[in-house]
Amino acid sequence: MIVRAPATSANLGPGFDCAAVALDLWNELEIEDGDGVAVEGEGAGELPEDWSNLAVQAYSLLASPEGKRFRFLNRIPLERGLGSSAAAIALGLVAAGPGEPAERLLQLGALLESHSDNLCAALVGGACLTSGGRIAKVAETLPVVPLAVVPAGRVSTRGARAALPETISHADAAFTAAHAALLGAGLASGRLDVLAGAFEDRLHEPYRAAAAPLLGQVRAEWPAGAIGVTLSGSGPSVIVWARPERADECENVLARRFPAERILRLAVAPRGAL
């Protein structure tokens, strides 16, 4: 058996813990009769090669790993805000429970990952909204090109969440709620004019910016063709959402401005783990 799960970008600005998209960058898991765990690619020599591996833990929620050999080929960078943990959980769940409803897998995955937006998109693909264990897939594709600016440094999700304040002002809450509504409308309708005004956030990004300096650096001089710039998950990677007809220009500008970072030209993946 071979299963694949995509990278994801969550929050999308104001869609905190709710909105995410699947990205066309895939981790793979091959399972065959035997014993052991092997990791190749991203995380090789770092991720556990035993049953404590996150994907094997997810597999164990539905089936026994006894008598199985798990071989991973990882392409999603670790702790960069691109959903590597969600992809691992999705791999294990889909491998152990093919045909299981996505919402059941999402609820099981919550035992390992309490923030479900990344896992939602990894399971079903496209652009998704989730809350309370429910999944609303609002689009399979989007009329924008996601360009990921990926630094060498890492940020832990737990550490990034610790930077968030207990309360925010009513004005910031109202601003973010309005933009979250615009974001949902833009994702569902595919209207660039709506999306272009929807990516601003005052709920989490301002408080995570210190640990993700690329966000401020990219926004200080928006590349031509960009309609939005968001922190990917909890960072430190940044997603520049570019108009398709200007994506080449935008990518070239980013490559010149940030030669030390990886620039990944991606696409929204219409399908999730399979």
C-alpha positions as CSV (number, residue, x, y, z in Angstrom):
1,M,0.0,0.0,0.0
2,I,1.2,3.5,-0.9
3,V,-0.6,6.6,0.4
4,R,0.2,10.3,-0.1
5,A,-0.8,13.4,1.9
6,P,-0.3,17.0,0.9
7,A,1.3,20.0,2.6
8,T,-1.1,22.6,3.9
9,S,-1.2,26.3,4.8
10,A,-3.6,27.2,7.7
11,N,-5.2,30.3,9.1
12,L,-4.8,32.2,5.8
13,G,-4.6,35.5,7.7
14,P,-7.9,36.0,9.6
15,G,-9.1,32.4,9.4
16,F,-7.4,31.5,12.7
17,D,-7.7,27.7,13.5
18,C,-10.5,27.5,10.9
19,A,-9.3,28.0,7.3
20,A,-6.7,26.0,5.4
21,V,-5.7,25.0,1.9
22,A,-4.0,21.8,0.7
23,L,-0.8,22.4,-1.3
24,D,0.7,20.3,-4.1
25,L,3.7,19.1,-2.1
26,W,3.4,15.5,-0.9
27,N,4.7,13.1,1.7
28,E,4.4,9.4,0.9
29,L,4.0,6.3,3.0
30,E,4.6,2.8,1.8
31,I,3.4,-0.1,4.0
32,E,4.3,-3.7,3.4
33,D,4.6,-6.9,5.4
34,G,7.6,-6.9,7.7
35,D,8.8,-4.8,10.6
36,G,10.3,-1.4,11.3
37,V,10.1,2.2,10.3
38,A,12.3,4.1,7.8
39,V,12.3,7.8,7.0
40,E,13.8,9.4,3.8
41,G,13.9,13.0,2.7
42,E,12.8,15.7,5.1
43,G,13.3,14.7,8.7
44,A,15.6,11.7,7.9
45,G,17.8,11.0,10.9
46,E,15.5,13.2,13.0
47,L,12.0,11.8,13.0
48,P,11.6,8.6,15.1
49,E,11.9,5.3,13.3
50,D,9.8,3.3,15.6
51,W,6.2,3.1,16.7
52,S,6.4,6.6,18.3
53,N,6.5,8.1,14.8
54,L,3.4,10.3,14.5
55,A,2.1,8.6,11.4
56,V,2.4,5.2,13.0
57,Q,0.6,6.5,16.1
58,A,-2.2,7.7,13.8
59,Y,-2.3,4.3,12.1
60,S,-2.6,2.7,15.5
61,L,-5.9,4.5,16.2
62,L,-7.6,2.3,13.6
63,A,-5.4,-0.8,13.1
64,S,-2.5,-2.6,14.6
65,P,1.0,-1.8,13.2
66,E,2.1,-5.3,14.1
67,G,3.7,-7.1,11.2
68,K,4.0,-4.0,9.1
69,R,7.0,-2.1,7.7
70,F,6.5,1.7,7.3
71,R,8.7,3.6,4.8
72,F,8.3,7.4,4.5
73,L,9.4,9.6,1.7
74,N,9.0,13.2,3.1
75,R,9.0,16.4,1.0
76,I,7.3,18.8,3.4
77,P,9.8,20.8,5.5
78,L,9.5,20.3,9.3
79,E,8.3,23.0,11.6
80,R,8.0,25.6,8.9
81,G,4.2,26.1,9.0
82,L,3.5,23.8,6.1
83,G,1.6,21.1,7.9
84,S,4.2,18.3,8.1
85,S,2.5,17.0,11.3
86,A,-0.9,17.0,9.8
87,A,0.4,15.2,6.7
88,A,1.9,12.5,8.9
89,I,-1.4,12.1,10.8
90,A,-3.4,12.0,7.5
91,L,-1.0,9.3,6.1
92,G,-1.5,7.1,9.1
93,L,-5.3,7.5,9.3
94,V,-6.0,7.0,5.6
95,A,-3.6,4.0,5.4
96,A,-5.4,2.3,8.3
97,G,-8.9,3.3,7.4
98,P,-9.4,3.6,3.7
99,G,-12.9,4.6,2.9
100,E,-13.6,6.0,6.4
101,P,-15.5,9.3,6.4
102,A,-13.2,12.3,6.5
103,E,-15.0,13.8,9.5
104,R,-14.4,10.6,11.5
105,L,-10.7,10.7,10.6
106,L,-10.6,14.3,11.6
107,Q,-12.1,13.5,15.0
108,L,-9.7,10.7,15.5
109,G,-6.8,12.9,14.5
110,A,-7.8,15.4,17.1
111,L,-6.4,12.9,19.7
112,L,-3.0,13.6,18.3
113,E,-3.4,17.2,16.9
114,S,-5.7,19.6,18.7
115,H,-5.8,22.1,15.9
116,S,-7.7,20.6,13.1
117,D,-7.5,23.1,10.3
118,N,-4.3,21.7,8.7
119,L,-5.6,18.1,9.1
120,C,-8.9,19.0,7.5
121,A,-7.2,20.2,4.4
122,A,-4.7,17.3,4.3
123,L,-7.6,14.9,4.4
124,V,-10.0,16.4,1.8
125,G,-7.8,18.8,-0.2
126,G,-8.8,22.2,-1.7
127,A,-9.8,25.1,0.5
128,C,-11.5,24.1,3.7
129,L,-13.2,25.5,6.8
130,T,-13.5,23.5,9.9
131,S,-15.0,23.9,13.4
132,G,-16.2,21.5,16.0
133,G,-15.1,18.5,14.0
134,R,-17.1,19.5,10.9
135,I,-15.6,19.9,7.5
136,A,-16.8,22.5,4.9
137,K,-14.8,22.1,1.6
138,V,-15.6,25.3,-0.1
139,A,-13.4,25.1,-3.2
140,E,-11.2,22.5,-5.0
141,T,-8.9,25.2,-6.5
142,L,-8.3,28.9,-6.2
143,P,-7.5,31.5,-8.9
144,V,-4.2,32.4,-7.3
145,V,-0.7,30.9,-7.2
146,P,0.7,30.2,-3.7
147,L,4.4,31.0,-3.5
148,A,6.0,29.8,-0.3
149,V,9.0,31.6,1.1
150,V,10.6,29.0,3.4
151,P,13.4,30.0,5.8
152,A,16.0,27.7,7.3
153,G,14.9,28.5,10.8
154,R,12.0,26.7,12.5
155,V,9.1,27.6,14.8
156,S,7.3,25.2,17.0
157,T,3.5,25.5,17.0
158,R,3.4,25.4,20.7
159,G,5.9,28.2,21.1
160,A,4.1,30.3,18.5
161,R,0.8,29.9,20.3
162,A,2.3,30.9,23.6
163,A,3.0,34.3,22.1
164,L,-0.7,35.0,21.6
165,P,-2.4,37.3,24.2
166,E,-5.3,36.2,26.3
167,T,-7.4,39.2,25.0
168,I,-7.5,41.6,22.1
169,S,-9.3,44.9,21.6
170,H,-12.9,45.0,20.3
171,A,-11.7,47.0,17.3
172,D,-9.2,44.2,16.4
173,A,-11.8,41.5,16.9
174,A,-14.3,43.3,14.7
175,F,-11.6,43.9,12.0
176,T,-10.6,40.2,12.0
177,A,-14.2,38.9,12.0
178,A,-15.0,41.0,9.0
179,H,-12.0,39.9,7.1
180,A,-12.6,36.3,8.0
181,A,-16.1,36.6,6.5
182,L,-14.6,38.1,3.4
183,L,-12.0,35.3,3.3
184,G,-14.7,32.6,3.4
185,A,-16.7,34.4,0.6
186,G,-13.6,34.8,-1.5
187,L,-12.5,31.2,-1.1
188,A,-16.0,29.9,-2.0
189,S,-16.6,32.2,-4.9
190,G,-13.1,32.3,-6.3
191,R,-13.4,36.1,-6.8
192,L,-10.0,37.7,-6.8
193,D,-11.4,41.1,-5.9
194,V,-12.9,39.7,-2.7
195,L,-9.8,37.6,-1.8
196,A,-7.5,40.6,-2.4
197,G,-9.1,42.4,0.5
198,A,-9.5,39.4,2.8
199,F,-6.0,38.3,4.0
200,E,-5.4,40.9,6.7
201,D,-5.4,39.8,10.3
202,R,-5.1,41.4,13.8
203,L,-5.8,38.3,15.9
204,H,-2.6,36.2,15.6
205,E,-0.1,37.4,13.0
206,P,1.0,40.6,14.8
207,Y,2.0,38.6,17.8
208,R,3.8,35.9,15.9
209,A,5.8,38.4,13.7
210,A,8.8,38.5,16.0
211,A,9.5,34.8,15.5
212,A,8.7,35.0,11.8
213,P,10.5,38.1,10.5
214,L,9.9,37.2,6.9
215,L,6.3,38.2,7.2
216,G,7.3,41.9,7.9
217,Q,10.1,41.8,5.3
218,V,7.8,40.6,2.5
219,R,5.0,43.0,3.4
220,A,7.4,45.9,3.6
221,E,7.6,45.8,-0.2
222,W,4.9,43.7,-1.7
223,P,6.1,41.9,-4.9
224,A,4.4,42.8,-8.1
225,G,1.3,40.6,-8.7
226,A,0.7,39.7,-5.1
227,I,-2.9,40.0,-3.8
228,G,-2.1,38.8,-0.3
229,V,0.7,37.8,2.1
230,T,0.0,35.5,5.0
231,L,2.0,33.7,7.7
232,S,1.7,29.9,6.9
233,G,0.2,28.3,10.0
234,S,2.3,29.5,12.9
235,G,5.2,30.3,10.6
236,P,8.0,31.0,10.0
237,S,7.1,30.4,6.3
238,V,5.2,33.0,4.4
239,I,2.8,32.5,1.6
240,V,2.6,35.1,-1.2
241,W,-0.7,34.7,-3.0
242,A,0.0,35.8,-6.6
243,R,-2.2,36.5,-9.6
244,P,-1.6,33.6,-12.1
245,E,-0.7,35.9,-15.0
246,R,2.0,37.6,-12.8
247,A,3.2,34.6,-10.8
248,D,6.5,34.3,-12.8
249,E,7.3,37.9,-12.1
250,C,6.4,37.6,-8.4
251,E,8.5,34.5,-8.0
252,N,11.5,36.1,-9.6
253,V,11.2,39.2,-7.3
254,L,11.0,36.9,-4.3
255,A,14.1,34.9,-5.4
256,R,16.1,38.1,-5.8
257,R,15.0,39.6,-2.5
258,F,15.4,36.4,-0.5
259,P,18.3,34.4,-1.9
260,A,18.9,32.5,1.4
261,E,15.3,31.2,1.5
262,R,13.6,28.5,-0.5
263,I,11.0,29.8,-2.9
264,L,8.5,27.0,-3.6
265,R,6.0,27.6,-6.4
266,L,3.0,25.5,-5.4
267,A,-0.6,25.0,-6.4
268,V,-3.8,24.3,-4.4
269,A,-4.2,20.5,-4.4
270,P,-7.8,19.6,-5.2
271,R,-7.6,16.3,-3.4
272,G,-6.4,15.3,0.0
273,A,-4.7,12.1,1.3
274,L,-5.2,9.1,-0.9
